[in-house]
Amino acid sequence: MSESISIPIQKLSPDAIIPVRAKPNDAGFDLSTIEDFKMAPGERYLASTGLALAIPPGYVGQVCPRSGLALKYGLTIVNSPGIIDADYTGIVKVILLNTGTIPIEFKKGDRIAQLLIIKLAPTVLKEVSNLDETARGTGGFGSTGM
């Protein structure tokens, strides 16, 4: 088992809910909203969690859709995954999009997204004049068929 890290989290609203994993082996922590709102089909909404995090350098937070809400309602996150950089300590908000055909209603405390904390590999981009050849090459969108 890999070593765990501790991430400070602050409630900026008394209605904020500290994220937890629904099951011990879940990758994501459930993020909940601090407000009631309704979304019409095609509507975007910026939902607040009322939380702030202090993610350590070398890590990133990723805000991802919840699969059950995606399947049942067509709810997704516009900029999925939403990125929380290590130097951002402001309020965590989620840009939701109702891609479904019916309105969706949320109540304060409902789970709206999930938060993953990902360790980053130290990376440097190095400009080159040519890339090594691969079996796939430049084959992009749709190049592997259905």
N, CA, C and O atoms as a GROMACS GRO file, in nm:
protein
  584
    1MET      N    1   0.085  -0.118   0.000
    1MET     CA    2   0.000   0.000   0.000
    1MET      C    3   0.089   0.124   0.000
    1MET      O    4   0.190   0.130   0.071
    2SER      N    5   0.050   0.223  -0.080
    2SER     CA    6   0.131   0.344  -0.088
    2SER      C    7   0.110   0.432   0.035
    2SER      O    8   0.010   0.421   0.106
    3GLU      N    9   0.206   0.518   0.056
    3GLU     CA   10   0.202   0.609   0.170
    3GLU      C   11   0.092   0.712   0.154
    3GLU      O   12   0.075   0.766   0.045
    4SER      N   13   0.019   0.740   0.259
    4SER     CA   14  -0.088   0.840   0.250
    4SER      C   15  -0.032   0.979   0.279
    4SER      O   16   0.071   0.995   0.345
    5ILE      N   17  -0.103   1.079   0.228
    5ILE     CA   18  -0.068   1.217   0.255
    5ILE      C   19  -0.184   1.282   0.329
    5ILE      O   20  -0.298   1.235   0.321
    6SER      N   21  -0.155   1.387   0.400
    6SER     CA   22  -0.258   1.461   0.472
    6SER      C   23  -0.280   1.593   0.401
    6SER      O   24  -0.186   1.667   0.375
    7ILE      N   25  -0.406   1.622   0.370
    7ILE     CA   26  -0.439   1.746   0.300
    7ILE      C   27  -0.529   1.830   0.389
    7ILE      O   28  -0.641   1.789   0.422
    8PRO      N   29  -0.481   1.948   0.429
    8PRO     CA   30  -0.566   2.037   0.509
    8PRO      C   31  -0.689   2.079   0.428
    8PRO      O   32  -0.679   2.111   0.310
    9ILE      N   33  -0.805   2.079   0.494
    9ILE     CA   34  -0.930   2.119   0.431
    9ILE      C   35  -1.003   2.212   0.526
    9ILE      O   36  -1.009   2.186   0.647
   10GLN      N   37  -1.059   2.318   0.473
   10GLN     CA   38  -1.125   2.420   0.555
   10GLN      C   39  -1.269   2.438   0.510
   10GLN      O   40  -1.297   2.450   0.390
   11LYS      N   41  -1.360   2.440   0.606
   11LYS     CA   42  -1.499   2.474   0.578
   11LYS      C   43  -1.511   2.625   0.572
   11LYS      O   44  -1.483   2.694   0.670
   12LEU      N   45  -1.552   2.676   0.456
   12LEU     CA   46  -1.574   2.820   0.440
   12LEU      C   47  -1.722   2.854   0.461
   12LEU      O   48  -1.760   2.971   0.460
   13SER      N   49  -1.802   2.752   0.479
   13SER     CA   50  -1.945   2.768   0.504
   13SER      C   51  -1.985   2.665   0.610
   13SER      O   52  -1.934   2.553   0.609
   14PRO      N   53  -2.075   2.701   0.700
   14PRO     CA   54  -2.120   2.603   0.800
   14PRO      C   55  -2.195   2.486   0.736
   14PRO      O   56  -2.208   2.380   0.798
   15ASP      N   57  -2.244   2.504   0.612
   15ASP     CA   58  -2.316   2.397   0.543
   15ASP      C   59  -2.224   2.302   0.465
   15ASP      O   60  -2.270   2.202   0.412
   16ALA      N   61  -2.095   2.334   0.459
   16ALA     CA   62  -2.001   2.250   0.386
   16ALA      C   63  -1.988   2.113   0.451
   16ALA      O   64  -1.996   2.100   0.573
   17ILE      N   65  -1.967   2.012   0.367
   17ILE     CA   66  -1.951   1.874   0.413
   17ILE      C   67  -1.811   1.829   0.376
   17ILE      O   68  -1.771   1.836   0.259
   18ILE      N   69  -1.736   1.782   0.475
   18ILE     CA   70  -1.601   1.731   0.448
   18ILE      C   71  -1.615   1.606   0.361
   18ILE      O   72  -1.688   1.514   0.397
   19PRO      N   73  -1.546   1.602   0.246
   19PRO     CA   74  -1.559   1.488   0.155
   19PRO      C   75  -1.509   1.357   0.218
   19PRO      O   76  -1.411   1.355   0.292
   20VAL      N   77  -1.579   1.250   0.186
   20VAL     CA   78  -1.539   1.116   0.229
   20VAL      C   79  -1.551   1.022   0.109
   20VAL      O   80  -1.620   1.051   0.011
   21ARG      N   81  -1.484   0.910   0.119
   21ARG     CA   82  -1.500   0.804   0.020
   21ARG      C   83  -1.623   0.723   0.060
   21ARG      O   84  -1.640   0.689   0.177
   22ALA      N   85  -1.708   0.691  -0.037
   22ALA     CA   86  -1.827   0.612  -0.007
   22ALA      C   87  -1.789   0.471   0.037
   22ALA      O   88  -1.854   0.412   0.124
   23LYS      N   89  -1.684   0.417  -0.022
   23LYS     CA   90  -1.632   0.284   0.012
   23LYS      C   91  -1.482   0.294   0.030
   23LYS      O   92  -1.418   0.380  -0.031
   24PRO      N   93  -1.422   0.208   0.112
   24PRO     CA   94  -1.280   0.222   0.145
   24PRO      C   95  -1.185   0.223   0.025
   24PRO      O   96  -1.083   0.291   0.029
   25ASN      N   97  -1.215   0.151  -0.081
   25ASN     CA   98  -1.125   0.144  -0.196
   25ASN      C   99  -1.162   0.239  -0.309
   25ASN      O  100  -1.102   0.233  -0.416
   26ASP      N  101  -1.259   0.327  -0.287
   26ASP     CA  102  -1.294   0.427  -0.388
   26ASP      C  103  -1.177   0.521  -0.411
   26ASP      O  104  -1.105   0.557  -0.318
   27ALA      N  105  -1.158   0.561  -0.536
   27ALA     CA  106  -1.052   0.656  -0.570
   27ALA      C  107  -1.090   0.798  -0.530
   27ALA      O  108  -1.005   0.875  -0.487
   28GLY      N  109  -1.218   0.831  -0.544
   28GLY     CA  110  -1.262   0.968  -0.524
   28GLY      C  111  -1.332   0.993  -0.392
   28GLY      O  112  -1.392   0.903  -0.332
   29PHE      N  113  -1.323   1.118  -0.348
   29PHE     CA  114  -1.395   1.167  -0.231
   29PHE      C  115  -1.519   1.240  -0.282
   29PHE      O  116  -1.507   1.324  -0.372
   30ASP      N  117  -1.636   1.212  -0.228
   30ASP     CA  118  -1.759   1.276  -0.274
   30ASP      C  119  -1.764   1.423  -0.233
   30ASP      O  120  -1.746   1.457  -0.117
   31LEU      N  121  -1.790   1.510  -0.332
   31LEU     CA  122  -1.808   1.652  -0.308
   31LEU      C  123  -1.957   1.684  -0.306
   31LEU      O  124  -2.032   1.637  -0.392
   32SER      N  125  -1.999   1.762  -0.208
   32SER     CA  126  -2.140   1.797  -0.192
   32SER      C  127  -2.161   1.947  -0.210
   32SER      O  128  -2.070   2.026  -0.189
   33THR      N  129  -2.282   1.983  -0.250
   33THR     CA  130  -2.316   2.124  -0.268
   33THR      C  131  -2.366   2.184  -0.138
   33THR      O  132  -2.418   2.114  -0.052
   34ILE      N  133  -2.349   2.315  -0.123
   34ILE     CA  134  -2.398   2.385  -0.003
   34ILE      C  135  -2.525   2.464  -0.034
   34ILE      O  136  -2.568   2.547   0.046
   35GLU      N  137  -2.584   2.438  -0.152
   35GLU     CA  138  -2.700   2.518  -0.191
   35GLU      C  139  -2.804   2.432  -0.262
   35GLU      O  140  -2.773   2.325  -0.314
   36ASP      N  141  -2.926   2.480  -0.263
   36ASP     CA  142  -3.033   2.421  -0.343
   36ASP      C  143  -3.030   2.487  -0.480
   36ASP      O  144  -3.013   2.608  -0.491
   37PHE      N  145  -3.045   2.407  -0.586
   37PHE     CA  146  -3.054   2.464  -0.721
   37PHE      C  147  -3.118   2.364  -0.815
   37PHE      O  148  -3.124   2.244  -0.787
   38LYS      N  149  -3.166   2.416  -0.926
   38LYS     CA  150  -3.231   2.336  -1.028
   38LYS      C  151  -3.166   2.370  -1.161
   38LYS      O  152  -3.135   2.486  -1.188
   39MET      N  153  -3.144   2.267  -1.245
   39MET     CA  154  -3.081   2.285  -1.375
   39MET      C  155  -3.173   2.235  -1.486
   39MET      O  156  -3.215   2.120  -1.484
   40ALA      N  157  -3.203   2.321  -1.580
   40ALA     CA  158  -3.281   2.282  -1.697
   40ALA      C  159  -3.190   2.206  -1.794
   40ALA      O  160  -3.068   2.218  -1.786
   41PRO      N  161  -3.247   2.128  -1.885
   41PRO     CA  162  -3.165   2.063  -1.988
   41PRO      C  163  -3.081   2.167  -2.063
   41PRO      O  164  -3.131   2.273  -2.102
   42GLY      N  165  -2.954   2.136  -2.082
   42GLY     CA  166  -2.863   2.226  -2.151
   42GLY      C  167  -2.803   2.335  -2.064
   42GLY      O  168  -2.716   2.409  -2.109
   43GLU      N  169  -2.847   2.346  -1.940
   43GLU     CA  170  -2.801   2.453  -1.851
   43GLU      C  171  -2.671   2.416  -1.780
   43GLU      O  172  -2.648   2.302  -1.743
   44ARG      N  173  -2.586   2.519  -1.762
   44ARG     CA  174  -2.464   2.508  -1.680
   44ARG      C  175  -2.492   2.574  -1.547
   44ARG      O  176  -2.572   2.667  -1.538
   45TYR      N  177  -2.423   2.526  -1.442
   45TYR     CA  178  -2.439   2.586  -1.310
   45TYR      C  179  -2.308   2.573  -1.235
   45TYR      O  180  -2.245   2.467  -1.235
   46LEU      N  181  -2.266   2.682  -1.170
   46LEU     CA  182  -2.145   2.682  -1.088
   46LEU      C  183  -2.186   2.654  -0.944
   46LEU      O  184  -2.234   2.743  -0.874
   47ALA      N  185  -2.166   2.530  -0.901
   47ALA     CA  186  -2.207   2.487  -0.768
   47ALA      C  187  -2.091   2.498  -0.669
   47ALA      O  188  -1.979   2.459  -0.699
   48SER      N  189  -2.120   2.551  -0.553
   48SER     CA  190  -2.018   2.569  -0.449
   48SER      C  191  -2.017   2.451  -0.354
   48SER      O  192  -2.122   2.398  -0.317
   49THR      N  193  -1.896   2.411  -0.313
   49THR     CA  194  -1.881   2.308  -0.209
   49THR      C  195  -1.863   2.370  -0.072
   49THR      O  196  -1.879   2.302   0.030
   50GLY      N  197  -1.828   2.499  -0.068
   50GLY     CA  198  -1.802   2.566   0.059
   50GLY      C  199  -1.672   2.523   0.124
   50GLY      O  200  -1.652   2.545   0.244
   51LEU      N  201  -1.584   2.463   0.046
   51LEU     CA  202  -1.458   2.409   0.099
   51LEU      C  203  -1.337   2.471   0.029
   51LEU      O  204  -1.345   2.515  -0.085
   52ALA      N  205  -1.226   2.474   0.100
   52ALA     CA  206  -1.096   2.510   0.043
   52ALA      C  207  -0.996   2.403   0.086
   52ALA      O  208  -1.006   2.347   0.195
   53LEU      N  209  -0.900   2.376  -0.002
   53LEU     CA  210  -0.799   2.272   0.023
   53LEU      C  211  -0.659   2.332   0.013
   53LEU      O  212  -0.639   2.434  -0.053
   54ALA      N  213  -0.565   2.269   0.077
   54ALA     CA  214  -0.424   2.304   0.060
   54ALA      C  215  -0.353   2.179   0.007
   54ALA      O  216  -0.296   2.101   0.083
   55ILE      N  217  -0.359   2.162  -0.124
   55ILE     CA  218  -0.297   2.045  -0.188
   55ILE      C  219  -0.147   2.068  -0.193
   55ILE      O  220  -0.102   2.175  -0.237
   56PRO      N  221  -0.068   1.972  -0.149
   56PRO     CA  222   0.077   1.993  -0.145
   56PRO      C  223   0.140   1.995  -0.284
   56PRO      O  224   0.087   1.935  -0.377
   57PRO      N  225   0.254   2.064  -0.298
   57PRO     CA  226   0.326   2.062  -0.426
   57PRO      C  227   0.355   1.917  -0.466
   57PRO      O  228   0.383   1.832  -0.382
   58GLY      N  229   0.348   1.891  -0.596
   58GLY     CA  230   0.371   1.755  -0.646
   58GLY      C  231   0.242   1.675  -0.660
   58GLY      O  232   0.244   1.559  -0.701
   59TYR      N  233   0.129   1.738  -0.625
   59TYR     CA  234  -0.002   1.674  -0.635
   59TYR      C  235  -0.098   1.769  -0.705
   59TYR      O  236  -0.072   1.889  -0.714
   60VAL      N  237  -0.208   1.714  -0.755
   60VAL     CA  238  -0.313   1.794  -0.816
   60VAL      C  239  -0.447   1.735  -0.774
   60VAL      O  240  -0.460   1.614  -0.758
   61GLY      N  241  -0.545   1.821  -0.756
   61GLY     CA  242  -0.681   1.774  -0.733
   61GLY      C  243  -0.755   1.771  -0.865
   61GLY      O  244  -0.743   1.863  -0.946
   62GLN      N  245  -0.831   1.665  -0.889
   62GLN     CA  246  -0.913   1.655  -1.009
   62GLN      C  247  -1.058   1.638  -0.966
   62GLN      O  248  -1.091   1.548  -0.890
   63VAL      N  249  -1.145   1.726  -1.017
   63VAL     CA  250  -1.287   1.719  -0.989
   63VAL      C  251  -1.354   1.650  -1.108
   63VAL      O  252  -1.350   1.700  -1.220
   64CYS      N  253  -1.414   1.534  -1.081
   64CYS     CA  254  -1.469   1.449  -1.187
   64CYS      C  255  -1.618   1.425  -1.165
   64CYS      O  256  -1.669   1.436  -1.054
   65PRO      N  257  -1.688   1.392  -1.275
   65PRO     CA  258  -1.831   1.362  -1.263
   65PRO      C  259  -1.854   1.235  -1.180
   65PRO      O  260  -1.765   1.150  -1.167
   66ARG      N  261  -1.974   1.223  -1.126
   66ARG     CA  262  -2.018   1.100  -1.059
   66ARG      C  263  -2.089   1.015  -1.164
   66ARG      O  264  -2.178   1.064  -1.233
   67SER      N  265  -2.051   0.888  -1.175
   67SER     CA  266  -2.104   0.804  -1.281
   67SER      C  267  -2.255   0.784  -1.271
   67SER      O  268  -2.322   0.779  -1.374
   68GLY      N  269  -2.309   0.772  -1.152
   68GLY     CA  270  -2.453   0.752  -1.135
   68GLY      C  271  -2.533   0.871  -1.185
   68GLY      O  272  -2.636   0.854  -1.250
   69LEU      N  273  -2.486   0.992  -1.156
   69LEU     CA  274  -2.555   1.112  -1.204
   69LEU      C  275  -2.540   1.127  -1.355
   69LEU      O  276  -2.632   1.176  -1.422
   70ALA      N  277  -2.426   1.086  -1.408
   70ALA     CA  278  -2.405   1.092  -1.553
   70ALA      C  279  -2.501   0.997  -1.624
   70ALA      O  280  -2.562   1.034  -1.724
   71LEU      N  281  -2.515   0.875  -1.573
   71LEU     CA  282  -2.602   0.776  -1.636
   71LEU      C  283  -2.750   0.812  -1.620
   71LEU      O  284  -2.826   0.808  -1.717
   72LYS      N  285  -2.789   0.847  -1.499
   72LYS     CA  286  -2.931   0.870  -1.471
   72LYS      C  287  -2.984   1.001  -1.530
   72LYS      O  288  -3.096   1.005  -1.580
   73TYR      N  289  -2.904   1.107  -1.523
   73TYR     CA  290  -2.952   1.240  -1.562
   73TYR      C  291  -2.875   1.304  -1.677
   73TYR      O  292  -2.920   1.404  -1.733
   74GLY      N  293  -2.759   1.250  -1.714
   74GLY     CA  294  -2.676   1.316  -1.814
   74GLY      C  295  -2.597   1.431  -1.756
   74GLY      O  296  -2.557   1.521  -1.829
   75LEU      N  297  -2.574   1.428  -1.625
   75LEU     CA  298  -2.500   1.537  -1.560
   75LEU      C  299  -2.351   1.514  -1.577
   75LEU      O  300  -2.299   1.405  -1.553
   76THR      N  301  -2.282   1.619  -1.619
   76THR     CA  302  -2.138   1.610  -1.635
   76THR      C  303  -2.073   1.739  -1.584
   76THR      O  304  -2.142   1.830  -1.539
   77ILE      N  305  -1.943   1.743  -1.593
   77ILE     CA  306  -1.866   1.862  -1.555
   77ILE      C  307  -1.805   1.918  -1.683
   77ILE      O  308  -1.737   1.846  -1.756
   78VAL      N  309  -1.830   2.044  -1.710
   78VAL     CA  310  -1.791   2.105  -1.837
   78VAL      C  311  -1.642   2.090  -1.863
   78VAL      O  312  -1.603   2.049  -1.972
   79ASN      N  313  -1.560   2.123  -1.768
   79ASN     CA  314  -1.415   2.118  -1.786
   79ASN      C  315  -1.355   1.993  -1.723
   79ASN      O  316  -1.249   1.999  -1.660
   80SER      N  317  -1.421   1.881  -1.740
   80SER     CA  318  -1.383   1.757  -1.672
   80SER      C  319  -1.250   1.702  -1.725
   80SER      O  320  -1.231   1.694  -1.846
   81PRO      N  321  -1.159   1.665  -1.636
   81PRO     CA  322  -1.169   1.695  -1.494
   81PRO      C  323  -1.132   1.840  -1.465
   81PRO      O  324  -1.042   1.896  -1.527
   82GLY      N  325  -1.201   1.897  -1.369
   82GLY     CA  326  -1.162   2.028  -1.320
   82GLY      C  327  -1.032   2.013  -1.243
   82GLY      O  328  -1.013   1.916  -1.169
   83ILE      N  329  -0.943   2.108  -1.259
   83ILE     CA  330  -0.810   2.098  -1.198
   83ILE      C  331  -0.800   2.193  -1.079
   83ILE      O  332  -0.837   2.310  -1.088
   84ILE      N  333  -0.750   2.141  -0.966
   84ILE     CA  334  -0.718   2.222  -0.850
   84ILE      C  335  -0.567   2.216  -0.832
   84ILE      O  336  -0.514   2.114  -0.787
   85ASP      N  337  -0.499   2.324  -0.868
   85ASP     CA  338  -0.354   2.328  -0.856
   85ASP      C  339  -0.311   2.340  -0.711
   85ASP      O  340  -0.387   2.385  -0.625
   86ALA      N  341  -0.188   2.300  -0.685
   86ALA     CA  342  -0.135   2.300  -0.548
   86ALA      C  343  -0.130   2.439  -0.487
   86ALA      O  344  -0.139   2.452  -0.365
   87ASP      N  345  -0.116   2.544  -0.566
   87ASP     CA  346  -0.107   2.678  -0.509
   87ASP      C  347  -0.242   2.746  -0.498
   87ASP      O  348  -0.248   2.862  -0.456
   88TYR      N  349  -0.353   2.678  -0.535
   88TYR     CA  350  -0.486   2.736  -0.522
   88TYR      C  351  -0.547   2.696  -0.388
   88TYR      O  352  -0.562   2.577  -0.358
   89THR      N  353  -0.582   2.795  -0.308
   89THR     CA  354  -0.642   2.765  -0.177
   89THR      C  355  -0.778   2.833  -0.161
   89THR      O  356  -0.827   2.851  -0.050
   90GLY      N  357  -0.839   2.870  -0.273
   90GLY     CA  358  -0.970   2.932  -0.268
   90GLY      C  359  -1.081   2.828  -0.263
   90GLY      O  360  -1.056   2.708  -0.256
   91ILE      N  361  -1.204   2.876  -0.268
   91ILE     CA  362  -1.321   2.789  -0.259
   91ILE      C  363  -1.329   2.696  -0.380
   91ILE      O  364  -1.304   2.738  -0.493
   92VAL      N  365  -1.364   2.572  -0.355
   92VAL     CA  366  -1.380   2.473  -0.462
   92VAL      C  367  -1.523   2.480  -0.514
   92VAL      O  368  -1.620   2.462  -0.439
   93LYS      N  369  -1.534   2.508  -0.645
   93LYS     CA  370  -1.664   2.511  -0.711
   93LYS      C  371  -1.661   2.414  -0.828
   93LYS      O  372  -1.554   2.380  -0.879
   94VAL      N  373  -1.778   2.370  -0.871
   94VAL     CA  374  -1.789   2.269  -0.976
   94VAL      C  375  -1.879   2.323  -1.087
   94VAL      O  376  -1.993   2.363  -1.062
   95ILE      N  377  -1.828   2.323  -1.212
   95ILE     CA  378  -1.907   2.370  -1.326
   95ILE      C  379  -1.985   2.251  -1.382
   95ILE      O  380  -1.932   2.169  -1.457
   96LEU      N  381  -2.112   2.242  -1.344
   96LEU     CA  382  -2.198   2.132  -1.385
   96LEU      C  383  -2.269   2.164  -1.516
   96LEU      O  384  -2.293   2.281  -1.547
   97LEU      N  385  -2.302   2.062  -1.593
   97LEU     CA  386  -2.377   2.076  -1.718
   97LEU      C  387  -2.480   1.964  -1.725
   97LEU      O  388  -2.446   1.846  -1.714
   98ASN      N  389  -2.606   2.003  -1.745
   98ASN     CA  390  -2.713   1.907  -1.763
   98ASN      C  391  -2.725   1.875  -1.911
   98ASN      O  392  -2.783   1.953  -1.987
   99THR      N  393  -2.670   1.761  -1.955
   99THR     CA  394  -2.679   1.720  -2.094
   99THR      C  395  -2.803   1.634  -2.119
   99THR      O  396  -2.826   1.589  -2.231
  100GLY      N  397  -2.880   1.612  -2.016
  100GLY     CA  398  -2.999   1.528  -2.027
  100GLY      C  399  -3.119   1.600  -2.085
  100GLY      O  400  -3.107   1.711  -2.137
  101THR      N  401  -3.234   1.534  -2.076
  101THR     CA  402  -3.358   1.587  -2.136
  101THR      C  403  -3.460   1.633  -2.033
  101THR      O  404  -3.568   1.680  -2.069
  102ILE      N  405  -3.426   1.619  -1.905
  102ILE     CA  406  -3.518   1.662  -1.799
  102ILE      C  407  -3.445   1.752  -1.700
  102ILE      O  408  -3.323   1.744  -1.688
  103PRO      N  409  -3.518   1.839  -1.630
  103PRO     CA  410  -3.455   1.921  -1.526
  103PRO      C  411  -3.400   1.833  -1.413
  103PRO      O  412  -3.454   1.726  -1.385
  104ILE      N  413  -3.294   1.880  -1.350
  104ILE     CA  414  -3.234   1.811  -1.235
  104ILE      C  415  -3.240   1.907  -1.117
  104ILE      O  416  -3.206   2.024  -1.131
  105GLU      N  417  -3.284   1.857  -1.002
  105GLU     CA  418  -3.293   1.940  -0.882
  105GLU      C  419  -3.199   1.886  -0.776
  105GLU      O  420  -3.195   1.766  -0.750
  106PHE      N  421  -3.122   1.976  -0.715
  106PHE     CA  422  -3.028   1.941  -0.610
  106PHE      C  423  -3.066   2.014  -0.482
  106PHE      O  424  -3.110   2.129  -0.485
  107LYS      N  425  -3.046   1.947  -0.371
  107LYS     CA  426  -3.067   2.005  -0.239
  107LYS      C  427  -2.932   2.018  -0.169
  107LYS      O  428  -2.838   1.944  -0.198
  108LYS      N  429  -2.924   2.113  -0.079
  108LYS     CA  430  -2.804   2.132   0.002
  108LYS      C  431  -2.762   1.997   0.061
  108LYS      O  432  -2.844   1.927   0.121
  109GLY      N  433  -2.636   1.963   0.044
  109GLY     CA  434  -2.583   1.836   0.096
  109GLY      C  435  -2.578   1.723  -0.004
  109GLY      O  436  -2.517   1.620   0.022
  110ASP      N  437  -2.642   1.742  -0.122
  110ASP     CA  438  -2.637   1.638  -0.226
  110ASP      C  439  -2.495   1.626  -0.282
  110ASP      O  440  -2.424   1.725  -0.296
  111ARG      N  441  -2.457   1.503  -0.313
  111ARG     CA  442  -2.326   1.478  -0.374
  111ARG      C  443  -2.335   1.513  -0.523
  111ARG      O  444  -2.424   1.466  -0.594
  112ILE      N  445  -2.241   1.596  -0.570
  112ILE     CA  446  -2.247   1.646  -0.707
  112ILE      C  447  -2.127   1.606  -0.793
  112ILE      O  448  -2.135   1.612  -0.916
  113ALA      N  449  -2.017   1.568  -0.732
  113ALA     CA  450  -1.894   1.537  -0.806
  113ALA      C  451  -1.804   1.455  -0.714
  113ALA      O  452  -1.838   1.427  -0.600
  114GLN      N  453  -1.689   1.418  -0.767
  114GLN     CA  454  -1.591   1.350  -0.684
  114GLN      C  455  -1.454   1.413  -0.702
  114GLN      O  456  -1.420   1.462  -0.810
  115LEU      N  457  -1.376   1.410  -0.596
  115LEU     CA  458  -1.243   1.470  -0.593
  115LEU      C  459  -1.139   1.359  -0.586
  115LEU      O  460  -1.143   1.273  -0.499
  116LEU      N  461  -1.046   1.363  -0.680
  116LEU     CA  462  -0.932   1.273  -0.679
  116LEU      C  463  -0.807   1.355  -0.650
  116LEU      O  464  -0.794   1.468  -0.698
  117ILE      N  465  -0.717   1.300  -0.573
  117ILE     CA  466  -0.587   1.363  -0.548
  117ILE      C  467  -0.484   1.275  -0.618
  117ILE      O  468  -0.470   1.157  -0.587
  118ILE      N  469  -0.411   1.335  -0.712
  118ILE     CA  470  -0.320   1.261  -0.799
  118ILE      C  471  -0.178   1.310  -0.779
  118ILE      O  472  -0.152   1.431  -0.778
  119LYS      N  473  -0.085   1.215  -0.762
  119LYS     CA  474   0.057   1.250  -0.753
  119LYS      C  475   0.110   1.274  -0.894
  119LYS      O  476   0.084   1.195  -0.985
  120LEU      N  477   0.182   1.382  -0.910
  120LEU     CA  478   0.239   1.417  -1.040
  120LEU      C  479   0.383   1.372  -1.052
  120LEU      O  480   0.459   1.376  -0.956
  121ALA      N  481   0.420   1.327  -1.171
  121ALA     CA  482   0.560   1.294  -1.198
  121ALA      C  483   0.633   1.424  -1.231
  121ALA      O  484   0.581   1.506  -1.306
  122PRO      N  485   0.753   1.444  -1.176
  122PRO     CA  486   0.829   1.562  -1.214
  122PRO      C  487   0.850   1.558  -1.366
  122PRO      O  488   0.899   1.458  -1.420
  123THR      N  489   0.814   1.665  -1.435
  123THR     CA  490   0.814   1.664  -1.581
  123THR      C  491   0.877   1.791  -1.636
  123THR      O  492   0.853   1.901  -1.585
  124VAL      N  493   0.957   1.775  -1.740
  124VAL     CA  494   1.013   1.886  -1.814
  124VAL      C  495   0.982   1.861  -1.961
  124VAL      O  496   1.009   1.752  -2.012
  125LEU      N  497   0.927   1.960  -2.030
  125LEU     CA  498   0.904   1.947  -2.173
  125LEU      C  499   1.031   1.989  -2.246
  125LEU      O  500   1.090   2.093  -2.217
  126LYS      N  501   1.073   1.906  -2.341
  126LYS     CA  502   1.198   1.929  -2.412
  126LYS      C  503   1.169   1.936  -2.561
  126LYS      O  504   1.123   1.839  -2.620
  127GLU      N  505   1.196   2.051  -2.624
  127GLU     CA  506   1.171   2.066  -2.766
  127GLU      C  507   1.272   1.984  -2.846
  127GLU      O  508   1.392   1.985  -2.817
  128VAL      N  509   1.220   1.911  -2.948
  128VAL     CA  510   1.304   1.832  -3.039
  128VAL      C  511   1.261   1.864  -3.182
  128VAL      O  512   1.153   1.919  -3.203
  129SER      N  513   1.344   1.829  -3.279
  129SER     CA  514   1.308   1.855  -3.419
  129SER      C  515   1.222   1.743  -3.476
  129SER      O  516   1.145   1.766  -3.569
  130ASN      N  517   1.233   1.621  -3.422
  130ASN     CA  518   1.154   1.506  -3.469
  130ASN      C  519   1.121   1.417  -3.350
  130ASN      O  520   1.195   1.410  -3.252
  131LEU      N  521   1.008   1.348  -3.361
  131LEU     CA  522   0.970   1.250  -3.259
  131LEU      C  523   1.004   1.111  -3.308
  131LEU      O  524   1.006   1.086  -3.428
  132ASP      N  525   1.031   1.020  -3.215
  132ASP     CA  526   1.055   0.881  -3.251
  132ASP      C  527   0.929   0.823  -3.314
  132ASP      O  528   0.818   0.859  -3.276
  133GLU      N  529   0.946   0.733  -3.410
  133GLU     CA  530   0.832   0.670  -3.474
  133GLU      C  531   0.770   0.567  -3.382
  133GLU      O  532   0.839   0.501  -3.304
  134THR      N  533   0.636   0.554  -3.390
  134THR     CA  534   0.562   0.454  -3.314
  134THR      C  535   0.472   0.377  -3.408
  134THR      O  536   0.455   0.418  -3.523
  135ALA      N  537   0.415   0.267  -3.364
  135ALA     CA  538   0.325   0.188  -3.448
  135ALA      C  539   0.203   0.271  -3.487
  135ALA      O  540   0.154   0.258  -3.599
  136ARG      N  541   0.153   0.353  -3.399
  136ARG     CA  542   0.034   0.433  -3.429
  136ARG      C  543   0.066   0.557  -3.511
  136ARG      O  544  -0.012   0.598  -3.596
  137GLY      N  545   0.180   0.616  -3.485
  137GLY     CA  546   0.219   0.735  -3.559
  137GLY      C  547   0.125   0.851  -3.533
  137GLY      O  548   0.092   0.880  -3.417
  138THR      N  549   0.081   0.917  -3.638
  138THR     CA  550  -0.004   1.035  -3.624
  138THR      C  551  -0.153   1.001  -3.635
  138THR      O  552  -0.235   1.092  -3.644
  139GLY      N  553  -0.188   0.873  -3.634
  139GLY     CA  554  -0.329   0.831  -3.641
  139GLY      C  555  -0.403   0.884  -3.521
  139GLY      O  556  -0.372   0.847  -3.408
  140GLY      N  557  -0.502   0.970  -3.544
  140GLY     CA  558  -0.574   1.034  -3.435
  140GLY      C  559  -0.717   0.987  -3.425
  140GLY      O  560  -0.744   0.867  -3.429
  141PHE      N  561  -0.809   1.082  -3.411
  141PHE     CA  562  -0.950   1.055  -3.388
  141PHE      C  563  -1.005   0.957  -3.489
  141PHE      O  564  -1.001   0.982  -3.610
  142GLY      N  565  -1.056   0.846  -3.441
  142GLY     CA  566  -1.120   0.746  -3.526
  142GLY      C  567  -1.024   0.656  -3.600
  142GLY      O  568  -1.068   0.573  -3.679
  143SER      N  569  -0.896   0.670  -3.577
  143SER     CA  570  -0.799   0.591  -3.654
  143SER      C  571  -0.798   0.443  -3.619
  143SER      O  572  -0.745   0.362  -3.695
  144THR      N  573  -0.856   0.407  -3.505
  144THR     CA  574  -0.857   0.266  -3.466
  144THR      C  575  -0.993   0.200  -3.490
  144THR      O  576  -1.013   0.085  -3.452
  145GLY      N  577  -1.086   0.272  -3.552
  145GLY     CA  578  -1.217   0.215  -3.584
  145GLY      C  579  -1.314   0.227  -3.468
  145GLY      O  580  -1.291   0.301  -3.373
  146MET      N  581  -1.423   0.151  -3.479
  146MET     CA  582  -1.529   0.155  -3.378
  146MET      C  583  -1.490   0.078  -3.255
  146MET      O  584  -1.567   0.070  -3.160
   0.00000   0.00000   0.00000
